[in-house]
Amino acid sequence: MSLTADARQLFTRRPDVYARFIRAVRYPQGLRAFWRASPLLHPGLRLLEAGCGTGALTFALWDAAKERGIRLDAFDAFDLTPAMLDRLRASLRRRRIGDIQLAEANVLHRDALPDDWRNYDLVVSASMLEYVPRERFADALRGLRERLKNGGRFVLFVTRRNPFTRLLIGRWWQSNLYSAPELTEAFRAAGFSRVHFPGFPFAARYLSAWGHVVEAER
């Protein structure tokens, strides 16, 4: 699959189907549970989300920060697909959230984002990098690493390879699937200094059958 063509077409055709699918598997709730417990959220955080889609991770982060009384210094997000961004903008307007800046961009084009979208404390991504061609996966990670400040962290939620995901995710949603060793190798090739797999908290343990949580330091 080409990130610039096939993935855009897939999610342009299926934004509503995708939204219903992730609700059915309680994906937004699991992401919210992760961030409610995460020590990576702190006041003054500068945050970039890569592949925001319809906002599952966006709202998980926003709601967790609000519940914990954490005020973010910046929250920027981008996605490849205009249909997804339109849906997210509508959701942000309904909730009267005006502090999240959105942009249309391809993760493989490092100069596509605004010049001042740099020096982030935290970069996050969920269910997007599976659509980068395997041979460009480390390149995409390297580009996101460059957006982090020294000591910044990157958290990735990505589909693991197993018989369940091959059928439900790989075939239906046409995405790549990864093992933990493959992810470790790609992050190290991208220049990250430390890589580990913290997993989901108990309240979201059901998502462990679906995917990996990867935390890496610039």
N, C-alpha and C positions, 0 to 999 in steps of 0.2 A: 504494500500500500504506500502511495506517495502522500506525505503529510500535506503538501500544498494542494493536492487535487482530490484524491479519493476520500481522505478523512473529512475535508470540508464538505464534500458532497454527501457523505454518509450522515453527518450530524446536521446538515441543512435539511435533509429529508426527514430525520427522526428526532427532532428536539423534544417533542411531546412524549414519544415512545421512550426515549432515554430517561426523561424526568419520571415517568411512571415506573420504569424498571428499577431505578435506584431507590425510589420510595418503597417498592415492594420488598427489596432485600435489606431495608433499613440502613442503607449506606449513610445518609445524612446524619442519622442518630448516632451511628458508630463514630463518625468523624468528630461530632460534637463531644462525645464522651472522651475521645482521645485528648482534645484540646482543653477540656475542663480539668484534666489531670496533669497536663504538660507543664514542666518548669520552664519551657522555652518562651512562654508568654509572659511579658513583663512591661511595666509602664515605659512609655517613650520608644517602644519598638518600631523600627522601620521594616515593613513587611511587603514582599512581592509574591503574588500568586501567578504561577505559570499554567495556563490552560484552565481558566476559571469556569468555562462551560456555562451551565445554567445556575451555578452558585452553590452547589452542595458544600464544597469546602469553604467558600467565601462566607456563607452564613454560619457554618460551624465555628469558624474562627471568630467572627464578629460577635456571635451570641456568647461564646465562651468568655471572651474578653469582657463583654458587658456584665455578665453574671459575676465575674471575679473583680469588677471595679477597675479594670485595666484600660487606660486610655492610650491608644496607639498614636505614634507620631506621624506615621504615613501608612496607608494601605493602598497599594497599586496592584492591578491585575490585568492580564491580557489573555486573549484567546484568538484562535485562527478563524473561527466561524461567526460571521455576522449574525446569523439567526440565533445562535446561542447568546451572544452579547445583547441582542435586542431583548431577549427573554429576561436576562439578568437585569438589565436596566429597568425594565418594567417592574420587576420584583423589588428592586432598590427604591423605586419611586413609591410603590405601595407601602413600603415600610418606612418611608421618609428618611432614608439613609443617603446622605450626600457627601460623605467623607471618603468614599471609595472611588478611586480614579481608574477608568477602564480604557483599554486600547486594543485595537486589532493588530495582531502581530503573529509571525511564525517563529517558533522557538529556535529554528535553525538559522534565522537571519538576525545576527547579533546586533546589527545597527538599526533594526526596525523600531526599537523602543525609544521613547524620549531620552534625550541626553542626560537629564538629571535623575533618571531611574537607576541609581547606583548606590553603592555603600549601604546595602540592606543588612540588617541584623539577622533576618530570617527570610529564606525563599522556600516556598511550599508548592507542591504540585500533586494532584490526584487524578489518576486515570486519564492522563494525557500523553505521557511519554511512551506508552505502549504503541502509539501511532507513528512514532518516528521510525524510519527504516533502521533495522538492526545495525547496519554498518555506520549509521550516523548517531547512534544512541549516546556514545561517549562524547561526541561533538556537542550534542544538545546539553549534556550535563556540564561540559566545560564552559559553554556560553552562560549558563545560569550561575556557575561558580564565579565567573567574572563580575557578576552583579552584587556579590556579597562583599562586605567589608572584611578585613582580616579578623579571623576568629568567628565569623558569621556561620550560621548553620543552614543546612538544606534538609528539608523533610519531604520524602517522596512516599506516596501511597501508590503501589503498582501491583498489577495482577501477577500472581504466582502461577507457575506451570504445574498443573495436575489434571487428572481425567475430568474432574468437575468443570474447571475453567476452560479446558480445551473445547468442551461442548458448548457451554453457556456463554462464554466470553470470546474465546478465540474464533469460533465459527460464526456465531450470531453477530458479534460486534467487530469481527475482522481485526482483532488486535494481536499484537505480539505478547507472548507470555515469558516470564523470566524466573530462573532459579536464583537462590541466594548467592551461590558462587559466581554466576554470571553478573549479577548486580555489583557484587564486591569488586570484581575485575574491572567493570566499566567505570565505577566511581574512582578507582585508583588510577585508571588510564586518564581520567578527566582532571586529575591533579588534587583530589580531595585528600586531606591528611589523615582523617580518621573516619571509619565507616562502621556502624553497628546497626542492629535490628532490634529496636526496643519492643516491638509488638504492640498489640492493642490491649487496653486495660480490660479488666474482667467484664465490665458492662458492655463492651463491644467485642468480646472474644469470638463471637460468631463470625466476624469478618476475617478471622485468621484463615478460614478455609478458602477465602477469596484471594487474599493478597498479603504482600509484605509491607511493613513500614520500615523505611530506611532513613537513618539520620546520619548526616555526614558533615564534617567541619571543613571549612575552606583551608 
